Each structure stands twice: as C-alpha cells, then as structure tokens.
Amino acid sequence: VDYILTHDCPGHMYASSLRYNHYQPSAITKFLDDLYNDVAFTGWYCGHHHIDKIVDKNFYFCYNKVRELL
C-alpha cells in the first residue's frame, strides 16, 4: 500500500507517541493496530489529534502543515 489516510491513529500510538495515560482502546484503534502490523505502507497520515508531528519516516500526525505525498 502506498498511503493510508485515517481519522484516528492505531491504539499503540496513544502511549508511545502521544503519551496519553488514560487511553481506552476502541474497536477502531484495535483494528488500526492490526492494520499497522499487517500492512506494508509508504506513508500513514491521520488528523484526529490536531497536531503536526512526525512519528517516524512513514507515520505523520497532520493538522496545519501540508505534506507532499512522495
């Protein structure tokens, strides 16, 4: 898969990247965890948290910054 565009992020990102202490997983975030682990992707972009943050070379939290898809 080239790109994954979602509203929310995988559940594991709440503790590791967002540092949320009281996160309660949902069916969606659990599904996104499975997708994250099972699918090879070039870039994943999500916007639910209204922040601009690069997690690693292929995972981005998007809000105000416009990113070019390569």
Predicted model as a PDB file, atoms N, CA, C, CB and O in Angstrom, pLDDT in the B-factor column:
MODEL        1                                                                  
ATOM      1  N   VAL A   1       0.853  -1.170   0.000  1.00 93.00           N  
ATOM      2  CA  VAL A   1       0.000   0.000   0.000  1.00 93.00           C  
ATOM      3  C   VAL A   1       0.898   1.231   0.000  1.00 93.00           C  
ATOM      4  CB  VAL A   1      -0.970  -0.001   1.224  1.00 93.00           C  
ATOM      5  O   VAL A   1       1.880   1.295   0.739  1.00 93.00           O  
ATOM      6  N   ASP A   2       0.555   2.194  -0.827  1.00 95.00           N  
ATOM      7  CA  ASP A   2       1.337   3.423  -0.812  1.00 95.00           C  
ATOM      8  C   ASP A   2       1.004   4.281   0.407  1.00 95.00           C  
ATOM      9  CB  ASP A   2       1.095   4.215  -2.091  1.00 95.00           C  
ATOM     10  O   ASP A   2       1.891   4.608   1.196  1.00 95.00           O  
ATOM     11  N   TYR A   3      -0.269   4.646   0.564  1.00 96.00           N  
ATOM     12  CA  TYR A   3      -0.653   5.558   1.636  1.00 96.00           C  
ATOM     13  C   TYR A   3      -1.881   5.063   2.369  1.00 96.00           C  
ATOM     14  CB  TYR A   3      -0.907   6.946   1.084  1.00 96.00           C  
ATOM     15  O   TYR A   3      -2.784   4.469   1.779  1.00 96.00           O  
ATOM     16  N   ILE A   4      -1.896   5.319   3.673  1.00 97.00           N  
ATOM     17  CA  ILE A   4      -3.068   5.058   4.498  1.00 97.00           C  
ATOM     18  C   ILE A   4      -3.478   6.403   5.087  1.00 97.00           C  
ATOM     19  CB  ILE A   4      -2.777   3.977   5.630  1.00 97.00           C  
ATOM     20  O   ILE A   4      -2.665   7.091   5.705  1.00 97.00           O  
ATOM     21  N   LEU A   5      -4.733   6.772   4.895  1.00 96.00           N  
ATOM     22  CA  LEU A   5      -5.281   8.015   5.428  1.00 96.00           C  
ATOM     23  C   LEU A   5      -6.419   7.655   6.367  1.00 96.00           C  
ATOM     24  CB  LEU A   5      -5.769   8.969   4.283  1.00 96.00           C  
ATOM     25  O   LEU A   5      -7.418   7.074   5.944  1.00 96.00           O  
ATOM     26  N   THR A   6      -6.272   7.998   7.637  1.00 96.00           N  
ATOM     27  CA  THR A   6      -7.307   7.687   8.620  1.00 96.00           C  
ATOM     28  C   THR A   6      -7.571   8.905   9.494  1.00 96.00           C  
ATOM     29  CB  THR A   6      -6.897   6.476   9.487  1.00 96.00           C  
ATOM     30  O   THR A   6      -6.751   9.819   9.585  1.00 96.00           O  
ATOM     31  N   HIS A   7      -8.709   8.893  10.120  1.00 94.00           N  
ATOM     32  CA  HIS A   7      -9.016   9.958  11.069  1.00 94.00           C  
ATOM     33  C   HIS A   7      -8.225   9.721  12.359  1.00 94.00           C  
ATOM     34  CB  HIS A   7     -10.548  10.024  11.360  1.00 94.00           C  
ATOM     35  O   HIS A   7      -7.454  10.586  12.774  1.00 94.00           O  
ATOM     36  N   ASP A   8      -8.405   8.579  12.987  1.00 93.00           N  
ATOM     37  CA  ASP A   8      -7.698   8.267  14.238  1.00 93.00           C  
ATOM     38  C   ASP A   8      -6.418   7.498  13.922  1.00 93.00           C  
ATOM     39  CB  ASP A   8      -8.607   7.443  15.203  1.00 93.00           C  
ATOM     40  O   ASP A   8      -6.159   7.128  12.776  1.00 93.00           O  
ATOM     41  N   CYS A   9      -5.633   7.269  14.957  1.00 93.00           N  
ATOM     42  CA  CYS A   9      -4.371   6.542  14.803  1.00 93.00           C  
ATOM     43  C   CYS A   9      -4.487   5.158  15.446  1.00 93.00           C  
ATOM     44  CB  CYS A   9      -3.194   7.338  15.434  1.00 93.00           C  
ATOM     45  O   CYS A   9      -5.430   4.909  16.196  1.00 93.00           O  
ATOM     46  N   PRO A  10      -3.547   4.262  15.166  1.00 93.00           N  
ATOM     47  CA  PRO A  10      -3.535   2.971  15.844  1.00 93.00           C  
ATOM     48  C   PRO A  10      -3.418   3.172  17.359  1.00 93.00           C  
ATOM     49  CB  PRO A  10      -2.373   2.093  15.321  1.00 93.00           C  
ATOM     50  O   PRO A  10      -2.818   4.141  17.824  1.00 93.00           O  
ATOM     51  N   GLY A  11      -3.990   2.257  18.103  1.00 88.00           N  
ATOM     52  CA  GLY A  11      -4.029   2.374  19.559  1.00 88.00           C  
ATOM     53  C   GLY A  11      -2.670   2.480  20.221  1.00 88.00           C  
ATOM     54  O   GLY A  11      -2.520   3.202  21.207  1.00 88.00           O  
ATOM     55  N   HIS A  12      -1.672   1.773  19.699  1.00 86.00           N  
ATOM     56  CA  HIS A  12      -0.361   1.804  20.353  1.00 86.00           C  
ATOM     57  C   HIS A  12       0.292   3.184  20.288  1.00 86.00           C  
ATOM     58  CB  HIS A  12       0.556   0.777  19.717  1.00 86.00           C  
ATOM     59  O   HIS A  12       1.207   3.466  21.061  1.00 86.00           O  
ATOM     60  N   MET A  13      -0.162   4.041  19.382  1.00 86.00           N  
ATOM     61  CA  MET A  13       0.396   5.385  19.257  1.00 86.00           C  
ATOM     62  C   MET A  13      -0.010   6.280  20.437  1.00 86.00           C  
ATOM     63  CB  MET A  13      -0.058   6.019  17.939  1.00 86.00           C  
ATOM     64  O   MET A  13       0.677   7.256  20.738  1.00 86.00           O  
ATOM     65  N   TYR A  14      -1.109   5.955  21.096  1.00 81.00           N  
ATOM     66  CA  TYR A  14      -1.556   6.787  22.215  1.00 81.00           C  
ATOM     67  C   TYR A  14      -0.523   6.831  23.326  1.00 81.00           C  
ATOM     68  CB  TYR A  14      -2.878   6.273  22.762  1.00 81.00           C  
ATOM     69  O   TYR A  14      -0.257   7.901  23.874  1.00 81.00           O  
ATOM     70  N   ALA A  15       0.059   5.702  23.669  1.00 76.00           N  
ATOM     71  CA  ALA A  15       1.060   5.675  24.734  1.00 76.00           C  
ATOM     72  C   ALA A  15       2.437   6.059  24.213  1.00 76.00           C  
ATOM     73  CB  ALA A  15       1.114   4.293  25.376  1.00 76.00           C  
ATOM     74  O   ALA A  15       3.148   6.833  24.853  1.00 76.00           O  
ATOM     75  N   SER A  16       2.820   5.522  23.050  1.00 73.00           N  
ATOM     76  CA  SER A  16       4.186   5.708  22.573  1.00 73.00           C  
ATOM     77  C   SER A  16       4.446   7.091  21.991  1.00 73.00           C  
ATOM     78  CB  SER A  16       4.501   4.675  21.545  1.00 73.00           C  
ATOM     79  O   SER A  16       5.500   7.669  22.256  1.00 73.00           O  
ATOM     80  N   SER A  17       3.535   7.632  21.219  1.00 76.00           N  
ATOM     81  CA  SER A  17       3.786   8.896  20.523  1.00 76.00           C  
ATOM     82  C   SER A  17       3.042  10.081  21.118  1.00 76.00           C  
ATOM     83  CB  SER A  17       3.412   8.759  19.085  1.00 76.00           C  
ATOM     84  O   SER A  17       3.537  11.208  21.083  1.00 76.00           O  
ATOM     85  N   LEU A  18       1.867   9.836  21.660  1.00 78.00           N  
ATOM     86  CA  LEU A  18       1.060  10.925  22.196  1.00 78.00           C  
ATOM     87  C   LEU A  18       1.178  11.054  23.710  1.00 78.00           C  
ATOM     88  CB  LEU A  18      -0.382  10.724  21.818  1.00 78.00           C  
ATOM     89  O   LEU A  18       0.819  12.084  24.280  1.00 78.00           O  
ATOM     90  N   ARG A  19       1.676  10.022  24.351  1.00 74.00           N  
ATOM     91  CA  ARG A  19       1.873   9.987  25.806  1.00 74.00           C  
ATOM     92  C   ARG A  19       0.572  10.207  26.587  1.00 74.00           C  
ATOM     93  CB  ARG A  19       2.891  11.041  26.210  1.00 74.00           C  
ATOM     94  O   ARG A  19       0.553  10.914  27.595  1.00 74.00           O  
ATOM     95  N   TYR A  20      -0.511   9.590  26.106  1.00 72.00           N  
ATOM     96  CA  TYR A  20      -1.789   9.643  26.810  1.00 72.00           C  
ATOM     97  C   TYR A  20      -1.778   8.567  27.887  1.00 72.00           C  
ATOM     98  CB  TYR A  20      -2.995   9.449  25.827  1.00 72.00           C  
ATOM     99  O   TYR A  20      -1.522   7.400  27.592  1.00 72.00           O  
ATOM    100  N   ASN A  21      -2.051   8.944  29.119  1.00 71.00           N  
ATOM    101  CA  ASN A  21      -2.003   7.996  30.230  1.00 71.00           C  
ATOM    102  C   ASN A  21      -3.318   7.247  30.441  1.00 71.00           C  
ATOM    103  CB  ASN A  21      -1.633   8.721  31.495  1.00 71.00           C  
ATOM    104  O   ASN A  21      -3.310   6.132  30.963  1.00 71.00           O  
ATOM    105  N   HIS A  22      -4.428   7.830  30.049  1.00 74.00           N  
ATOM    106  CA  HIS A  22      -5.727   7.242  30.352  1.00 74.00           C  
ATOM    107  C   HIS A  22      -6.484   6.840  29.092  1.00 74.00           C  
ATOM    108  CB  HIS A  22      -6.559   8.212  31.162  1.00 74.00           C  
ATOM    109  O   HIS A  22      -7.696   7.030  28.992  1.00 74.00           O  
ATOM    110  N   TYR A  23      -5.765   6.292  28.151  1.00 77.00           N  
ATOM    111  CA  TYR A  23      -6.347   5.891  26.874  1.00 77.00           C  
ATOM    112  C   TYR A  23      -7.139   4.599  27.033  1.00 77.00           C  
ATOM    113  CB  TYR A  23      -5.251   5.718  25.808  1.00 77.00           C  
ATOM    114  O   TYR A  23      -6.658   3.647  27.647  1.00 77.00           O  
ATOM    115  N   GLN A  24      -8.342   4.560  26.487  1.00 82.00           N  
ATOM    116  CA  GLN A  24      -9.173   3.365  26.449  1.00 82.00           C  
ATOM    117  C   GLN A  24      -9.308   2.926  24.990  1.00 82.00           C  
ATOM    118  CB  GLN A  24     -10.578   3.628  27.097  1.00 82.00           C  
ATOM    119  O   GLN A  24      -9.896   3.657  24.192  1.00 82.00           O  
ATOM    120  N   PRO A  25      -8.784   1.755  24.616  1.00 85.00           N  
ATOM    121  CA  PRO A  25      -8.862   1.312  23.223  1.00 85.00           C  
ATOM    122  C   PRO A  25     -10.302   1.134  22.749  1.00 85.00           C  
ATOM    123  CB  PRO A  25      -8.106   0.008  23.053  1.00 85.00           C  
ATOM    124  O   PRO A  25     -11.191   0.766  23.517  1.00 85.00           O  
ATOM    125  N   SER A  26     -10.500   1.402  21.484  1.00 91.00           N  
ATOM    126  CA  SER A  26     -11.804   1.187  20.865  1.00 91.00           C  
ATOM    127  C   SER A  26     -11.655   0.121  19.786  1.00 91.00           C  
ATOM    128  CB  SER A  26     -12.374   2.516  20.268  1.00 91.00           C  
ATOM    129  O   SER A  26     -10.543  -0.307  19.476  1.00 91.00           O  
ATOM    130  N   ALA A  27     -12.763  -0.301  19.226  1.00 95.00           N  
ATOM    131  CA  ALA A  27     -12.720  -1.287  18.143  1.00 95.00           C  
ATOM    132  C   ALA A  27     -11.941  -0.730  16.950  1.00 95.00           C  
ATOM    133  CB  ALA A  27     -14.155  -1.688  17.711  1.00 95.00           C  
ATOM    134  O   ALA A  27     -11.226  -1.468  16.271  1.00 95.00           O  
ATOM    135  N   ILE A  28     -12.081   0.570  16.699  1.00 94.00           N  
ATOM    136  CA  ILE A  28     -11.377   1.195  15.573  1.00 94.00           C  
ATOM    137  C   ILE A  28      -9.873   1.205  15.814  1.00 94.00           C  
ATOM    138  CB  ILE A  28     -11.885   2.631  15.347  1.00 94.00           C  
ATOM    139  O   ILE A  28      -9.108   0.804  14.937  1.00 94.00           O  
ATOM    140  N   THR A  29      -9.438   1.656  16.987  1.00 92.00           N  
ATOM    141  CA  THR A  29      -7.988   1.732  17.238  1.00 92.00           C  
ATOM    142  C   THR A  29      -7.355   0.346  17.295  1.00 92.00           C  
ATOM    143  CB  THR A  29      -7.711   2.480  18.548  1.00 92.00           C  
ATOM    144  O   THR A  29      -6.189   0.182  16.935  1.00 92.00           O  
ATOM    145  N   LYS A  30      -8.109  -0.647  17.743  1.00 94.00           N  
ATOM    146  CA  LYS A  30      -7.604  -2.028  17.709  1.00 94.00           C  
ATOM    147  C   LYS A  30      -7.454  -2.503  16.265  1.00 94.00           C  
ATOM    148  CB  LYS A  30      -8.551  -2.978  18.489  1.00 94.00           C  
ATOM    149  O   LYS A  30      -6.457  -3.134  15.914  1.00 94.00           O  
ATOM    150  N   PHE A  31      -8.451  -2.195  15.429  1.00 97.00           N  
ATOM    151  CA  PHE A  31      -8.369  -2.544  14.010  1.00 97.00           C  
ATOM    152  C   PHE A  31      -7.171  -1.849  13.359  1.00 97.00           C  
ATOM    153  CB  PHE A  31      -9.678  -2.157  13.278  1.00 97.00           C  
ATOM    154  O   PHE A  31      -6.447  -2.464  12.576  1.00 97.00           O  
ATOM    155  N   LEU A  32      -6.959  -0.563  13.681  1.00 96.00           N  
ATOM    156  CA  LEU A  32      -5.834   0.169  13.111  1.00 96.00           C  
ATOM    157  C   LEU A  32      -4.495  -0.390  13.588  1.00 96.00           C  
ATOM    158  CB  LEU A  32      -5.937   1.645  13.467  1.00 96.00           C  
ATOM    159  O   LEU A  32      -3.517  -0.353  12.841  1.00 96.00           O  
ATOM    160  N   ASP A  33      -4.432  -0.902  14.809  1.00 95.00           N  
ATOM    161  CA  ASP A  33      -3.223  -1.605  15.272  1.00 95.00           C  
ATOM    162  C   ASP A  33      -2.942  -2.824  14.398  1.00 95.00           C  
ATOM    163  CB  ASP A  33      -3.375  -2.036  16.750  1.00 95.00           C  
ATOM    164  O   ASP A  33      -1.804  -3.051  13.988  1.00 95.00           O  
ATOM    165  N   ASP A  34      -3.977  -3.600  14.118  1.00 97.00           N  
ATOM    166  CA  ASP A  34      -3.814  -4.774  13.252  1.00 97.00           C  
ATOM    167  C   ASP A  34      -3.348  -4.357  11.860  1.00 97.00           C  
ATOM    168  CB  ASP A  34      -5.137  -5.564  13.153  1.00 97.00           C  
ATOM    169  O   ASP A  34      -2.458  -4.982  11.283  1.00 97.00           O  
ATOM    170  N   LEU A  35      -3.945  -3.311  11.333  1.00 97.00           N  
ATOM    171  CA  LEU A  35      -3.557  -2.806  10.016  1.00 97.00           C  
ATOM    172  C   LEU A  35      -2.089  -2.364  10.031  1.00 97.00           C  
ATOM    173  CB  LEU A  35      -4.475  -1.629   9.592  1.00 97.00           C  
ATOM    174  O   LEU A  35      -1.331  -2.686   9.116  1.00 97.00           O  
ATOM    175  N   TYR A  36      -1.697  -1.633  11.063  1.00 95.00           N  
ATOM    176  CA  TYR A  36      -0.320  -1.153  11.205  1.00 95.00           C  
ATOM    177  C   TYR A  36       0.669  -2.323  11.199  1.00 95.00           C  
ATOM    178  CB  TYR A  36      -0.169  -0.335  12.505  1.00 95.00           C  
ATOM    179  O   TYR A  36       1.734  -2.241  10.586  1.00 95.00           O  
ATOM    180  N   ASN A  37       0.311  -3.396  11.876  1.00 96.00           N  
ATOM    181  CA  ASN A  37       1.210  -4.555  11.991  1.00 96.00           C  
ATOM    182  C   ASN A  37       1.202  -5.462  10.771  1.00 96.00           C  
ATOM    183  CB  ASN A  37       0.840  -5.361  13.195  1.00 96.00           C  
ATOM    184  O   ASN A  37       2.181  -6.165  10.523  1.00 96.00           O  
ATOM    185  N   ASP A  38       0.121  -5.459  10.008  1.00 97.00           N  
ATOM    186  CA  ASP A  38      -0.026  -6.422   8.916  1.00 97.00           C  
ATOM    187  C   ASP A  38       0.198  -5.870   7.514  1.00 97.00           C  
ATOM    188  CB  ASP A  38      -1.370  -7.006   8.976  1.00 97.00           C  
ATOM    189  O   ASP A  38       0.359  -6.641   6.569  1.00 97.00           O  
ATOM    190  N   VAL A  39       0.211  -4.549   7.364  1.00 96.00           N  
ATOM    191  CA  VAL A  39       0.287  -3.952   6.026  1.00 96.00           C  
ATOM    192  C   VAL A  39       1.586  -3.157   5.892  1.00 96.00           C  
ATOM    193  CB  VAL A  39      -0.945  -3.034   5.757  1.00 96.00           C  
ATOM    194  O   VAL A  39       1.924  -2.349   6.758  1.00 96.00           O  
ATOM    195  N   ALA A  40       2.302  -3.395   4.809  1.00 96.00           N  
ATOM    196  CA  ALA A  40       3.469  -2.566   4.494  1.00 96.00           C  
ATOM    197  C   ALA A  40       2.957  -1.306   3.794  1.00 96.00           C  
ATOM    198  CB  ALA A  40       4.516  -3.345   3.591  1.00 96.00           C  
ATOM    199  O   ALA A  40       2.190  -1.395   2.835  1.00 96.00           O  
ATOM    200  N   PHE A  41       3.377  -0.146   4.268  1.00 95.00           N  
ATOM    201  CA  PHE A  41       2.896   1.108   3.691  1.00 95.00           C  
ATOM    202  C   PHE A  41       4.040   2.105   3.572  1.00 95.00           C  
ATOM    203  CB  PHE A  41       1.755   1.699   4.544  1.00 95.00           C  
ATOM    204  O   PHE A  41       5.018   2.044   4.317  1.00 95.00           O  
ATOM    205  N   THR A  42       3.899   3.024   2.621  1.00 94.00           N  
ATOM    206  CA  THR A  42       4.883   4.078   2.412  1.00 94.00           C  
ATOM    207  C   THR A  42       4.652   5.237   3.364  1.00 94.00           C  
ATOM    208  CB  THR A  42       4.840   4.569   0.972  1.00 94.00           C  
ATOM    209  O   THR A  42       5.608   5.806   3.893  1.00 94.00           O  
ATOM    210  N   GLY A  43       3.394   5.593   3.588  1.00 94.00           N  
ATOM    211  CA  GLY A  43       3.074   6.686   4.496  1.00 94.00           C  
ATOM    212  C   GLY A  43       1.703   6.518   5.106  1.00 94.00           C  
ATOM    213  O   GLY A  43       0.762   6.084   4.440  1.00 94.00           O  
ATOM    214  N   TRP A  44       1.593   6.867   6.386  1.00 96.00           N  
ATOM    215  CA  TRP A  44       0.309   6.838   7.088  1.00 96.00           C  
ATOM    216  C   TRP A  44       0.085   8.238   7.629  1.00 96.00           C  
ATOM    217  CB  TRP A  44       0.284   5.752   8.246  1.00 96.00           C  
ATOM    218  O   TRP A  44       0.958   8.811   8.281  1.00 96.00           O  
ATOM    219  N   TYR A  45      -1.096   8.787   7.354  1.00 95.00           N  
ATOM    220  CA  TYR A  45      -1.434  10.147   7.756  1.00 95.00           C  
ATOM    221  C   TYR A  45      -2.757  10.127   8.521  1.00 95.00           C  
ATOM    222  CB  TYR A  45      -1.522  11.088   6.519  1.00 95.00           C  
ATOM    223  O   TYR A  45      -3.742   9.559   8.049  1.00 95.00           O  
ATOM    224  N   CYS A  46      -2.778  10.746   9.701  1.00 94.00           N  
ATOM    225  CA  CYS A  46      -4.029  10.838  10.465  1.00 94.00           C  
ATOM    226  C   CYS A  46      -4.143  12.245  11.054  1.00 94.00           C  
ATOM    227  CB  CYS A  46      -4.083   9.751  11.599  1.00 94.00           C  
ATOM    228  O   CYS A  46      -3.137  12.934  11.219  1.00 94.00           O  
ATOM    229  N   GLY A  47      -5.360  12.667  11.369  1.00 90.00           N  
ATOM    230  CA  GLY A  47      -5.557  14.042  11.785  1.00 90.00           C  
ATOM    231  C   GLY A  47      -6.398  14.267  13.026  1.00 90.00           C  
ATOM    232  O   GLY A  47      -6.616  15.416  13.409  1.00 90.00           O  
ATOM    233  N   HIS A  48      -6.870  13.230  13.658  1.00 90.00           N  
ATOM    234  CA  HIS A  48      -7.790  13.340  14.793  1.00 90.00           C  
ATOM    235  C   HIS A  48      -7.267  14.218  15.931  1.00 90.00           C  
ATOM    236  CB  HIS A  48      -8.086  11.972  15.328  1.00 90.00           C  
ATOM    237  O   HIS A  48      -8.053  14.905  16.582  1.00 90.00           O  
ATOM    238  N   HIS A  49      -5.982  14.209  16.175  1.00 87.00           N  
ATOM    239  CA  HIS A  49      -5.429  14.850  17.375  1.00 87.00           C  
ATOM    240  C   HIS A  49      -5.010  16.306  17.175  1.00 87.00           C  
ATOM    241  CB  HIS A  49      -4.249  14.069  17.853  1.00 87.00           C  
ATOM    242  O   HIS A  49      -4.529  16.943  18.112  1.00 87.00           O  
ATOM    243  N   HIS A  50      -5.184  16.831  15.985  1.00 89.00           N  
ATOM    244  CA  HIS A  50      -4.930  18.247  15.692  1.00 89.00           C  
ATOM    245  C   HIS A  50      -3.527  18.678  16.090  1.00 89.00           C  
ATOM    246  CB  HIS A  50      -5.947  19.117  16.404  1.00 89.00           C  
ATOM    247  O   HIS A  50      -3.337  19.713  16.728  1.00 89.00           O  
ATOM    248  N   ILE A  51      -2.545  17.864  15.700  1.00 89.00           N  
ATOM    249  CA  ILE A  51      -1.138  18.210  15.903  1.00 89.00           C  
ATOM    250  C   ILE A  51      -0.373  17.899  14.625  1.00 89.00           C  
ATOM    251  CB  ILE A  51      -0.531  17.436  17.120  1.00 89.00           C  
ATOM    252  O   ILE A  51      -0.796  17.064  13.824  1.00 89.00           O  
ATOM    253  N   ASP A  52       0.740  18.567  14.443  1.00 92.00           N  
ATOM    254  CA  ASP A  52       1.670  18.235  13.369  1.00 92.00           C  
ATOM    255  C   ASP A  52       2.856  17.544  14.027  1.00 92.00           C  
ATOM    256  CB  ASP A  52       2.117  19.519  12.548  1.00 92.00           C  
ATOM    257  O   ASP A  52       3.597  18.164  14.791  1.00 92.00           O  
ATOM    258  N   LYS A  53       3.034  16.264  13.732  1.00 90.00           N  
ATOM    259  CA  LYS A  53       4.111  15.512  14.360  1.00 90.00           C  
ATOM    260  C   LYS A  53       4.540  14.383  13.442  1.00 90.00           C  
ATOM    261  CB  LYS A  53       3.674  14.960  15.734  1.00 90.00           C  
ATOM    262  O   LYS A  53       3.711  13.642  12.914  1.00 90.00           O  
ATOM    263  N   ILE A  54       5.841  14.264  13.259  1.00 89.00           N  
ATOM    264  CA  ILE A  54       6.397  13.140  12.517  1.00 89.00           C  
ATOM    265  C   ILE A  54       6.790  12.092  13.546  1.00 89.00           C  
ATOM    266  CB  ILE A  54       7.627  13.571  11.621  1.00 89.00           C  
ATOM    267  O   ILE A  54       7.642  12.342  14.398  1.00 89.00           O  
ATOM    268  N   VAL A  55       6.173  10.925  13.468  1.00 89.00           N  
ATOM    269  CA  VAL A  55       6.469   9.859  14.422  1.00 89.00           C  
ATOM    270  C   VAL A  55       7.713   9.104  13.981  1.00 89.00           C  
ATOM    271  CB  VAL A  55       5.270   8.893  14.559  1.00 89.00           C  
ATOM    272  O   VAL A  55       8.613   8.848  14.782  1.00 89.00           O  
ATOM    273  N   ASP A  56       7.757   8.757  12.727  1.00 86.00           N  
ATOM    274  CA  ASP A  56       8.934   8.129  12.132  1.00 86.00           C  
ATOM    275  C   ASP A  56       8.926   8.468  10.650  1.00 86.00           C  
ATOM    276  CB  ASP A  56       8.948   6.568  12.367  1.00 86.00           C  
ATOM    277  O   ASP A  56       8.162   9.332  10.221  1.00 86.00           O  
ATOM    278  N   LYS A  57       9.749   7.811   9.872  1.00 86.00           N  
ATOM    279  CA  LYS A  57       9.873   8.189   8.464  1.00 86.00           C  
ATOM    280  C   LYS A  57       8.611   7.963   7.645  1.00 86.00           C  
ATOM    281  CB  LYS A  57      10.991   7.433   7.846  1.00 86.00           C  
ATOM    282  O   LYS A  57       8.526   8.435   6.511  1.00 86.00           O  
ATOM    283  N   ASN A  58       7.615   7.240   8.200  1.00 92.00           N  
ATOM    284  CA  ASN A  58       6.411   6.996   7.407  1.00 92.00           C  
ATOM    285  C   ASN A  58       5.095   7.116   8.180  1.00 92.00           C  
ATOM    286  CB  ASN A  58       6.494   5.642   6.811  1.00 92.00           C  
ATOM    287  O   ASN A  58       4.066   6.627   7.714  1.00 92.00           O  
ATOM    288  N   PHE A  59       5.110   7.760   9.353  1.00 92.00           N  
ATOM    289  CA  PHE A  59       3.866   7.969  10.093  1.00 92.00           C  
ATOM    290  C   PHE A  59       3.783   9.423  10.531  1.00 92.00           C  
ATOM    291  CB  PHE A  59       3.777   7.020  11.321  1.00 92.00           C  
ATOM    292  O   PHE A  59       4.701   9.949  11.160  1.00 92.00           O  
ATOM    293  N   TYR A  60       2.657  10.072  10.187  1.00 94.00           N  
ATOM    294  CA  TYR A  60       2.510  11.501  10.423  1.00 94.00           C  
ATOM    295  C   TYR A  60       1.166  11.837  11.060  1.00 94.00           C  
ATOM    296  CB  TYR A  60       2.669  12.262   9.123  1.00 94.00           C  
ATOM    297  O   TYR A  60       0.121  11.367  10.610  1.00 94.00           O  
ATOM    298  N   PHE A  61       1.204  12.647  12.102  1.00 92.00           N  
ATOM    299  CA  PHE A  61       0.001  13.293  12.610  1.00 92.00           C  
ATOM    300  C   PHE A  61      -0.087  14.628  11.876  1.00 92.00           C  
ATOM    301  CB  PHE A  61       0.036  13.478  14.198  1.00 92.00           C  
ATOM    302  O   PHE A  61       0.871  15.401  11.879  1.00 92.00           O  
ATOM    303  N   CYS A  62      -1.219  14.900  11.255  1.00 93.00           N  
ATOM    304  CA  CYS A  62      -1.353  16.090  10.416  1.00 93.00           C  
ATOM    305  C   CYS A  62      -2.413  17.029  10.977  1.00 93.00           C  
ATOM    306  CB  CYS A  62      -1.703  15.698   8.973  1.00 93.00           C  
ATOM    307  O   CYS A  62      -3.453  16.607  11.481  1.00 93.00           O  
ATOM    308  N   TYR A  63      -2.105  18.323  10.869  1.00 93.00           N  
ATOM    309  CA  TYR A  63      -3.089  19.330  11.249  1.00 93.00           C  
ATOM    310  C   TYR A  63      -2.962  20.551  10.341  1.00 93.00           C  
ATOM    311  CB  TYR A  63      -2.912  19.735  12.731  1.00 93.00           C  
ATOM    312  O   TYR A  63      -3.747  20.697   9.404  1.00 93.00           O  
ATOM    313  N   ASN A  64      -2.003  21.421  10.593  1.00 93.00           N  
ATOM    314  CA  ASN A  64      -1.851  22.645   9.799  1.00 93.00           C  
ATOM    315  C   ASN A  64      -0.868  22.503   8.650  1.00 93.00           C  
ATOM    316  CB  ASN A  64      -1.410  23.768  10.683  1.00 93.00           C  
ATOM    317  O   ASN A  64      -1.001  23.190   7.637  1.00 93.00           O  
ATOM    318  N   LYS A  65       0.090  21.646   8.787  1.00 90.00           N  
ATOM    319  CA  LYS A  65       1.145  21.522   7.797  1.00 90.00           C  
ATOM    320  C   LYS A  65       0.676  20.692   6.600  1.00 90.00           C  
ATOM    321  CB  LYS A  65       2.390  20.894   8.427  1.00 90.00           C  
ATOM    322  O   LYS A  65       0.043  19.649   6.762  1.00 90.00           O  
ATOM    323  N   VAL A  66       0.993  21.166   5.416  1.00 87.00           N  
ATOM    324  CA  VAL A  66       0.669  20.435   4.189  1.00 87.00           C  
ATOM    325  C   VAL A  66       1.880  19.591   3.836  1.00 87.00           C  
ATOM    326  CB  VAL A  66       0.284  21.408   3.009  1.00 87.00           C  
ATOM    327  O   VAL A  66       3.002  20.095   3.790  1.00 87.00           O  
ATOM    328  N   ARG A  67       1.656  18.313   3.587  1.00 82.00           N  
ATOM    329  CA  ARG A  67       2.747  17.396   3.246  1.00 82.00           C  
ATOM    330  C   ARG A  67       2.577  16.903   1.831  1.00 82.00           C  
ATOM    331  CB  ARG A  67       2.801  16.208   4.223  1.00 82.00           C  
ATOM    332  O   ARG A  67       1.473  16.579   1.393  1.00 82.00           O  
ATOM    333  N   GLU A  68       3.685  16.851   1.125  1.00 81.00           N  
ATOM    334  CA  GLU A  68       3.675  16.304  -0.226  1.00 81.00           C  
ATOM    335  C   GLU A  68       3.777  14.792  -0.142  1.00 81.00           C  
ATOM    336  CB  GLU A  68       4.831  16.891  -1.080  1.00 81.00           C  
ATOM    337  O   GLU A  68       4.629  14.259   0.568  1.00 81.00           O  
ATOM    338  N   LEU A  69       2.908  14.104  -0.867  1.00 79.00           N  
ATOM    339  CA  LEU A  69       2.980  12.646  -0.932  1.00 79.00           C  
ATOM    340  C   LEU A  69       4.020  12.266  -1.970  1.00 79.00           C  
ATOM    341  CB  LEU A  69       1.590  12.019  -1.277  1.00 79.00           C  
ATOM    342  O   LEU A  69       3.917  12.653  -3.134  1.00 79.00           O  
ATOM    343  N   LEU A  70       5.008  11.519  -1.554  1.00 67.00           N  
ATOM    344  CA  LEU A  70       6.103  11.144  -2.457  1.00 67.00           C  
ATOM    345  C   LEU A  70       5.912   9.783  -3.047  1.00 67.00           C  
ATOM    346  CB  LEU A  70       7.415  11.190  -1.740  1.00 67.00           C  
ATOM    347  O   LEU A  70       6.748   9.325  -3.826  1.00 67.00           O  
TER     348      LEU A  70                                                      
ENDMDL                                                                          
END                                                                             
